[in-house]
Amino acid sequence: MIITGIIPARYGSTRFPGKPLAYIAGKPMIQRVYEQASKSKLLNDVVVATDDIRIMNCVLDFGGRVILTDKNHKTGTDRICEVIKYVKTDIVVNIQGDEPFLNPVVIDTAVKPLIADRKLNVSTVAVEMKNDFENPNKVKVVFDINHNALYFSRSVIPSDFRNAQRVKYYKHLGLYAYRTKYLEKYSKLTPTLLELAESLEQNRMIENGEKIKIVITKLDSLSVDTPEDIKRILKILKTRGIRI
């Protein structure tokens, strides 16, 4: 079984243009993501999928593998779907290009359900939230007793309007493991109402009846959305005693 990590890396970010090339403690962010992904015990290969020659050259400079893709893709998943036409693999892991200190254990955590259950097509990871529930940039997920996703939302779910205080809230970490054959099928599905309403493409899978296995981790990720986030992350790592 071949398992490949693919990192979509788009140059034109609205809030942070050129984000993959932003330097973090002496290295471009895309290099840090690539190096972290390469530490996974289950990945056989790591590939950057980019729309920009500058990012491609950066990856080549640090010795990484990269494929230049169409500039017109609307999502990272669309970009990955182009790449799997050229890369032979059984399982694809969609790795976010803006998490420079992603713990490689999280990658392996996402992949293991697909290794254990041949009938499963998609798995992903979530972490329990302790605060910041109202933040729409932190995607929430609810799941059934078998840990299959019921819904993803930018709103607070569940609402707990009776204030029972017995529910837990989970943040979805945007890292997915897919069987390649299912990803090819998914790419042909029409965007759905709930997907468009939330701007969360994983809802398209649920609306079309696909099970998404949710694995709980305690290893939260630190994502970069703005230039200010880089300073924030470096400060957090320093307080944790982590040297980079």
N, C-alpha and C positions, 0 to 999 in steps of 0.2 A: 504493500500500500504506500503510495507516494502522497506526502502531505506538503503543501506549499503555502507559505505566508506571502500575501501580496499587500503592499502598502500603497494605496492611492495617494498621490501627492500632486495637488493642483496649485498652480502659481497664483491664480487670481482670486484671493480671498477678499471679501468685502471689507472686513474689519482689520485684516492684516495681510496686505498684498505681499507675495513672496515669502510667506510664512515658512515653508519647508527649508528655505535657505538662511533663516535667521540663526545667528550664532548664539549658542548657549555654552558658556564656559569653554570657549575655544573650538567648538565643533558645530557645524551646521545641524539644525534640528533633525533633518532627514537622516543624517549619518547616525545620530544617537538612537533614533527609532530603529534603524536597520541593525545596528549593533546589538540592541536589546533583543530584537526578534531573533537574531542569529544565535542567541544563547538558549533558545527553546530546545528541549530534549526531543521533541516529537517532530519538529519541522525538518524536512529534507532539503528545503531550499527557501530562499527569501528573494522576492522580486519587487522592485519599485515600479509602479505604473504611473507615469506622469504625462502631462500635456505640454510640457515646456522643455525646450532644449537646454536652458540654464540648469534646471534640476537634473536633467539627464547627465550633463557634463559633470555636475557635482558628484553624483553617485558613481560615475565612472572613475572620477579622480580618487575616491577613497576605496576603490576596488569592488564596489557593489554591482549587482546585476540589475538592469533597468530596461524597460520597454517603453518607447514613446508611443502614446495613444492619441486618439482623436480629441481635438479641443472641444468638441460639441457635446460631450457626455454631461448629463445633468447631475448624476450622482457618482459616488465612489464605486458603488456596486456595478453601475453601467461600465465603468472603466475596467473593473476586474473582469467583467464578462467579455470584454475585448481581448484581454490578456490570455484568458484560458483557451483561446483559439490557437495560441502559439506555445503554450506550456502544457506538457503532459502531466496531469496530476489527478489523483482520486478525490482528495479533499483540499479545499481552499480555505485559508483563514484570512479574513478581511481585517487588517491591522490598521488602526487609525494613525495617520501620519503626523498628528499633533500631540502625541503622548511620548515625549522624549525619554521618560524614565519608566516606561511600562515594564512591570515585572514579568519576565518570560514565563514564570510559573502560571500566570493568568492565561497565556496562550495555550499551554498544555491542558489547563483546566477546561478550556472551551472545547478542545479537540477530543478529550477522552470519552464523552458520551457517544460520539460517532464511531469510535473504535469498538466500544462495548456493545452497541446496538446497531446492527446493519440496516435495520428498517428506518432508523432516524436519519433525517436529511439536514436538519439545522440545529445548532446549539449556540448558546451565548452565555454571558456572564452578568451577574448583578451583585451589588453590595448593599448592605443595610445602610439606610440614611439615618443620621442623627439630627440633622438640621437643614436649613435652606430648602425646605420642601416646596416653597412657592417659586423657586427659580426655574423658569421655562427652559433654560439651557441644560438643566439636569433632567434627563428623561426618566420617568418613573415606569415601573412595570408591575403588573399583578399576575399571579400564576395560580394554577390549580394545585390540588394535593399531590399530584404527580410531578409537579414542577414544570408543567407545560404552560407557556405564556398564554394569558387570556387577553391582555391588551397593553399597549404602550401609549403613554401620554406625557405631554409637557405640563399638564395640570396635576394637582395633587390627587393621587388615587391610591387606596380608597379614600373617600371623603371623611369617614368617621364623624358624621354630622351629629351623632348622639354623644360624642366625646367619651366613648367607651374606653379609649386609651389602651385597647388591647391589640390593636393592629400594628404591624410593622410596615415601614415604607422602604422600598428598594429602588436604588438608582441603577439604571441599565448602563453597563459599560459597553461602548460601541465596538465590540469585537465579536465577530461571528465566525463559526466554522460551518462550512457547507460541503455537501457532496457535490462534486463538479456537475454531475448529470442533472441534479436538481437546480443548480444555479443557471444552467443553460435553459431549463424549462421556465424558471422564474423570470428570466430576462425577456421572455416573450409575453408575459402577462401584462394586461393593461393596468395602469395606476388606478387605485381604488379610492373611494370616497373618504374613508377614515385615514388612509395614507396621506391624502392631500390635505385633509383638515388639520392633521397634526404635523405635517411635513416630516413623517417618519415612515420610511419605506418598508420597515419590517411588518407594519400593519397589513401590507398587501399580502404577505404570506398567510397571516391569520385569516384574513377575509376570504382567502381562497382555500381555506381548510387545512393548511399545513401546520404541523406541530413544531413548535420551537422550544427546545429543552432549555430551561433556565438553571444554571449552576451558580450557587452562592459562593462567593469568595469574601475574604476579609481584606484582600489586597486592593484598595482603591487606587484609581489612577489620577494623575495630575495632567490636565490638558491645557494647551496653549491656544487661547482664542484671540488675545490682543498682545501687543508688545509688553504691556504692564504685567501680564501673567508670567513672563519669564523671570522678572525680579521676584515675584511672589513665590514661584516654585523654588528658586534658588534659596530663598529665605527659609522656606519650609524644610528643604533638604538639610540646610545648615543646622536648624533647630533639632533635627533628628540625628545629627551627627554623621550624616552621609557625605562622604567626600566624592567629588566627581572630577 
